[in-house]
Amino acid sequence: MRKFIFATAAAAALTLSAATPALAGKVLLKTPIAFGTHLPGLGSPIVRVAEELNKVSGGTIKMKVYEPGKLVAPFEILDAVATGKVNSGYATAGYWTGKMAAAPLFSAVPFGPEAGEYMAWLYYGNGMKLYQEMYDNGGYNVKVLPCAIIAPETSGWFSKPIEKPEDLQGLKMRFFGLGGKVMQKLGVSTSLLPGGEIFPALEKKAIDATEFSMPAIDKKLGFHKLVKYNYFPGWHQQATIFELLVNGDTWKKMDETQQAAVENVCKASMAHSFAEGEALQFEAMKENVEKNGVQIMRWNDTMLTTFKKTWDDVATEESANDAGFKKVYDDLSTFRAGYAIWKENAFLPRK
């Protein structure tokens, strides 16, 4: 009887062993980030990603998050991940404009897609294929994963009203991505400062104006204390994508289950971050007006037309100058032309 029991137990153990894959090797993702975790919707998503990765991977994947500049400077994250100095990083592709002309198209596009349309192109169009291809062709040994997306940003903080294009002439302004190229054509001297450097630059008059992110985020950085005219809509960033970069060798060492865990936690983060961003803005805007003396301004038709025409010129120039930019922009534009049929018919008109 005892022999029968032992034999049955041994057989069961073998069956279980055959049915259950061996535990994957443990992975620690050391992740420097470009945005402080105190910034809701901007830095907060990666904290949630770290927590969820540990849970869904059964502890085989852990992520240690390093605040901006603690391990790697924000603008050095891509190179650090690609060379293996660190094995992952969290930033936005718009920071790599000087390395790859197409990079900002995977971050935010002036007069571009809102969050739903952007994700549709990424996941069900050619977006993800082109996104990874850009890094591969650039010689960067990374796996890229969209890992957060936020709602429209404000269009900027100014010390005086801007009523006509001439009012922009000579301004010094912090500005991000492709929108910065538009502003440069309109006579603005732009610089791309990390979030933590913007307030001191405004305070010291090194810049006259700034854009950064959504109202709830900008409020935490204190822009309202120095500049009182907050402009909308954020024509330059109707949606902004943030990416998790994983060193290519690290990614290949993960088994399929671990890779799926990272991919799906990042997809969940896209939903979480968008919802978080949408939920927090109206209270911040009310507080800015009622307690901080901020004036919420809307661009007049003349200014919006000027921004749009100038953006079209920038897009044409960038496409002529770089084949990679043209390939991505043409694909996105083709997708958007098709999507417009749905958008124009399915959604209620805006008043």
JOUR-V379033 format. One record per backbone hydrogen bond with DSSP energy under -1.0 kcal/mol. NH is the residue of the N-H (numbers start at 0). CO is the residue of the C=O. E is the energy in kcal/mol with one decimal. If there is no record, write none. Layout:
# JOUR-V379033
NH CO E
NH CO E
This chain:
# JOUR-V379033
4 0 -2.5
5 1 -2.8
6 2 -2.5
7 3 -2.6
8 4 -2.7
9 5 -2.6
10 6 -2.2
11 7 -2.4
12 8 -2.4
13 9 -2.2
14 10 -2.5
15 11 -2.7
16 12 -2.5
17 13 -2.3
18 14 -1.9
19 15 -1.9
26 59 -3.3
28 61 -3.4
30 63 -3.1
32 65 -1.9
33 89 -1.8
38 35 -1.9
41 38 -1.2
42 38 -2.5
43 38 -1.9
47 43 -1.4
48 44 -2.3
49 45 -2.1
50 46 -1.9
51 47 -2.6
52 48 -2.6
53 49 -1.5
54 50 -1.3
55 51 -3.0
56 52 -1.7
57 54 -1.4
58 53 -2.0
59 56 -1.2
61 26 -2.8
63 28 -2.5
65 30 -2.5
68 71 -1.4
69 66 -2.4
75 72 -2.2
76 73 -1.2
79 75 -2.2
80 76 -2.4
81 77 -2.7
82 78 -2.1
84 79 -1.5
85 79 -1.6
88 244 -2.0
89 31 -2.2
90 242 -1.9
94 91 -2.1
95 92 -2.3
98 95 -1.8
99 95 -2.3
102 99 -1.6
104 101 -1.6
105 102 -2.0
106 103 -1.7
107 103 -2.2
110 234 -3.6
111 108 -2.3
117 113 -2.8
118 114 -2.5
119 115 -2.0
120 116 -2.2
121 117 -2.2
122 118 -2.9
123 119 -2.3
126 120 -2.2
127 121 -2.0
129 125 -2.5
130 126 -2.4
131 127 -2.3
132 128 -2.0
133 129 -2.1
134 130 -1.2
135 131 -2.4
136 132 -3.1
137 133 -1.4
138 135 -1.4
139 134 -2.6
141 139 -2.0
142 245 -2.9
144 243 -1.8
146 241 -3.5
147 241 -1.2
149 239 -2.0
152 236 -2.1
153 212 -1.8
154 230 -3.2
156 209 -3.5
157 228 -2.8
166 163 -2.2
167 164 -1.9
169 186 -2.3
170 167 -2.2
172 188 -2.6
173 208 -1.8
174 190 -1.9
179 176 -1.1
181 177 -1.4
182 178 -2.3
183 179 -2.2
184 180 -1.6
186 183 -1.7
187 182 -2.4
188 170 -3.1
190 172 -1.6
196 193 -1.9
197 194 -1.2
200 196 -1.4
201 197 -2.4
202 198 -2.8
203 199 -2.2
204 201 -1.2
205 200 -2.1
206 200 -1.3
207 171 -3.5
208 171 -1.6
209 156 -1.7
210 173 -1.3
217 213 -2.9
218 214 -2.5
220 216 -1.0
221 218 -1.0
222 217 -1.3
224 221 -1.7
225 222 -2.0
226 222 -2.4
228 157 -2.2
229 294 -2.3
230 155 -2.7
231 296 -2.0
234 232 -2.0
236 233 -1.2
239 149 -1.3
240 106 -2.3
241 147 -2.7
242 90 -2.5
243 144 -3.1
244 88 -3.1
245 142 -2.5
246 86 -2.4
247 140 -2.9
250 246 -2.6
251 247 -2.0
252 248 -1.3
258 254 -2.5
259 255 -2.5
260 256 -2.0
261 257 -2.3
262 258 -2.6
263 259 -2.7
264 260 -2.2
265 261 -2.1
266 262 -1.8
267 263 -2.2
268 264 -2.0
269 265 -1.5
270 266 -1.3
271 267 -2.4
272 268 -2.9
273 269 -1.7
274 270 -2.3
275 271 -2.7
276 272 -2.4
277 273 -2.3
278 274 -1.9
279 275 -1.3
283 279 -1.2
284 280 -2.4
285 281 -2.3
286 282 -2.3
287 283 -2.3
288 284 -1.9
289 285 -3.1
290 286 -2.6
291 286 -1.2
293 287 -2.5
294 227 -3.1
296 229 -3.0
298 231 -2.6
303 299 -2.3
304 300 -2.6
305 301 -2.0
306 302 -2.8
307 303 -2.4
308 304 -2.6
309 305 -2.3
310 306 -2.4
311 307 -2.4
312 308 -1.7
313 309 -2.3
314 310 -3.0
315 311 -2.0
316 312 -2.3
317 313 -3.0
318 314 -2.1
319 315 -1.8
320 316 -1.8
321 317 -1.5
325 321 -2.2
326 322 -2.4
327 323 -2.0
328 324 -3.1
329 325 -2.8
330 326 -1.7
331 327 -2.7
332 328 -2.7
333 329 -2.3
334 330 -2.3
335 331 -2.6
336 332 -2.1
337 333 -1.6
338 334 -2.6
339 335 -2.1
340 337 -1.1
342 338 -2.8
343 339 -2.9
345 341 -3.0
346 342 -1.3
